[in-house]
Amino acid sequence: MDTTGHLLGYVVYILSKQPEYLTRIKNEAIANGINFDRITIDDLASLKYLDAFLKEALRFCSPAPYLFPRMATATHKLGDITILKGTIVNVGSNIIGFPHVPVSYTHLTLPTIYSV
């Protein structure tokens, strides 16, 4: 999977569904005096809201949805599930890095962990 293409496709989708993010990103760029004809890496570094938006987009829809498989070194009990020692376990990154709140699946949010 092309990770850059995945991110850009997802970002375009989110911005089409939630135009308030596009408005805020454009307003931030204008407020920072960004020259839209020639954006530099320093310009991008000054756009804190854009940075937070991209981080949230990656958290929300990871281009690498699965981590490397792991082998359980001991038997573990997770609620009703028992994972026996020696079991190969695949953990999706969205499971460990994404709070499973139903509203989060339909509406991207910028959590306070990003300093905007």
N, C-alpha and C positions, 0 to 999 in steps of 0.2 A: 504494500500500500504506500502511495506517495503521501507522506505526512504533511507536507506543505499544502498540496492540493486539497487534502482532506480538511485541514484547518480553514483554508480560504473558502471552500465550498460551504462549510458549516457557518462561517462568519457571514457570508452573503445571505444564507438562509435566515439566520437569526435577525440580521438587520432588515430583511424584508418583512419579517413577522413582527418585529418590535422596533419600529422606526425611531422611537425615543432615544435608543442607544446611538443611532447614526447622528441624530441631531446633537446629542451631547458631545460625541467625538468630533464632529465638525466645529462646534462652538469652541471646544478646547483648542483645536488647531488654530482657529482664527484668533482666539485670545492670546495664543503664544506666538502670533505673527508668522505662522508657517507659510512659506511660499509654495503653493500647490503645484507650480510648474517644475520645481526642483526641490524635492524633499531629501534631506540628508539624514544620516544616522543620528546626528546630534539632535535634529528636529524630533525624530522618533523617540529619543531618550527623554525629551521634555514632556511627552504626552502621557501623563500618569494614568489618566482614565482609559486611554486606548490600551495601555499595557495591562491594566486590571481586566479590561474587557477580553483581551486575547487570552490571558491566564484563565479566566473563568470559562471561556469557550473551550479551551483545552481540557479543563477539569470536567466540564459537562459532557463533552463528546470526544473522548481520547482517541487519537489515531492509533494508539497501541493498547487495545482494550484488554489484553491479557498479559500478565507478567510471566516470567519463566516458571515452568512447573517446579514444584518443591516436593521433597519426600519428607513425610512426617517422621521425626526422629524419636517420637514417643506417642503413646496413645493419648488423644485429647477428646474431651466432650464439650461440644458447643451447643448448648440447649438440648434439643432432642437428638442431635447428630453426634455420632461417635466416629472419630477418625482414628483408625488403627495405625500403630507404628508400621512404617514401611509403605503406607499408602501414598501414591503420587497425587498431589493436589494442584489444581490450576485455580488461581485466584484472579478474577478480573479486576483491573485497576479501578473500574467504576465502583466496585463493591467496597474497596478499602479506602477510596479517596472521595467518595460522593455520598452525601447524606441522602437517604432514600425517602424524601418527602414528596408525596404525589404532585404538589404544585411545582416542584423543581423540574419535573419532566416536561412541563409545558411552558415554563416561563424562566428564562435565564435570569439569574440575579447576581449582583456583585456583592459577595459577602464582605464583611468588615475586615477579613484577614488581609485584604489589599488596601494599602494606604493610598486613597484617592483624594 
